[in-house]
């Protein structure tokens, strides 16, 4: 299939759908925790500075490239990369698609957690102690709940995707505005709490010494990739359904800045609530320690601490329900895009839409079960494929460079009247800065990780070798299938 039959009905539909990719649990579940873990004694503002820099020099350039690649290629990520970079690089597109798919396997598990906690918050009293809150989490994890709600999340996502891009658009037109309203209500309520502004002050106060730590820069880049969806191939996939008359630069800036605004609002809400609720009993360093102690699989702040903190607030029951409803909306809008990306790849390889979506849902459920039943596996997969987003982003940039950055910009980016122009500055970012960021930070991270005991053990959760082994297996497999991928896609096209 060489072109898509469907298109987004409007630019607004495209933007809210792409914001649905960008605005996910990474903004609400992951971002506040990462900020807390990379803050200094004085505050977290320095990390926010690094995070914002990467929005400008990593995420926005890649989002522009993905929109343009999708609109130009009119195929999934494998076919588009093969068209633009050359058929011998189809394996790169396959790797980009696999990284997003591998994230989908355990992301659906998180979506299931969100659904469970929303139903729990509206049907049961809030836990009034830390022990009670921990008991809820332990009880959920001990039974078959994670697998059941993982199945529910994957099933609902598949139903939306199987109905086509117009269904995705309609769902996102509801989910994303509703999510923004929920986040705003939660932030306003948080800021009315006594002591909340101490948390806001800490959030935005820079401790510049933290920027000497390599991990801060690595976390800032990977979090921005998580935040915006840049380099995942998801925006490229949706870009294949955009009208030729819709420009990419304005859309990319709206996507990047709109998404990061949600992240900041979520952080303001979480920091405000935590400091207001715990600040009267604990010192600032102790409050920060609570936020930095992420619990099993980075669940502690959101799924263990927040329900108990809501219990100590007036109207906490309503706010907790809204919080987990918003988190569920965020999870679904991103999960839908991941299912669409993988399904689109199978359609390009010759499967019917229905068969592709059902296959992805079944495979996604089966390969997500290990993460649902074992949090150590979950943590490993989050680590391995989160860092792999740097490689995916570099491959997207490479495809543009391989085609010719100037030619690509003139033909696919700066070619729509009424849109802003990316200009030669974008060429320099995509040709030099993005690849350099990926290489430098990846090598930097590997160098730091080499000092960690057992760095060579592929079985450990957080080691160089666990990443290298899994990346090598994926890349090697796709490289070996390169000719087959091209034959299947372009014979059918």
Secondary structure, DSSP 8 states (H G I E B T S, - for coil): --S-S---SSHHHHHHHHHHHHSSHIIIIIHHHHHHHT--SS-SHHHHHHHHHHIIIIIHHHHHHHHHHHHHH-S-HHHHHHHHH-GGGHHHHHHHHHHHHHHHHHHHHHHHHHHHHHHHHHHS----SHHHHHHHHHHHHHSSHHHHHHHHHHHHHHHHHHT-HHHHHHHHHHHHHHHHHHHHHHHHHHHTSTTHHHHHHHHH---GGGGGSHHHHHHHHHHHHHHH-TTSSHHHHHHTTS-TTS-SHHHHHHHHHHHHHHHHHHHHHHHHHHHHHHTTTS-HHHHHHHHH---GGG-IIIIIIHHHHHHTSTTHHHHHHHHHHHHHHHHHHHHHHHHHHHHHHHHHTT--HHHHHHHHHHHHHHHHHHHHH-HHHHHHHHHHHHHHHHHHHHHHHHHHHHH-HHHHIIIIIS-STTS---HHHHHHIIIIIHHHHHHHHHHHHHHHHTTSTTTT-TTSSS-HHHHHHHHHHHHHHHHHTHHHHHHHHHHH-
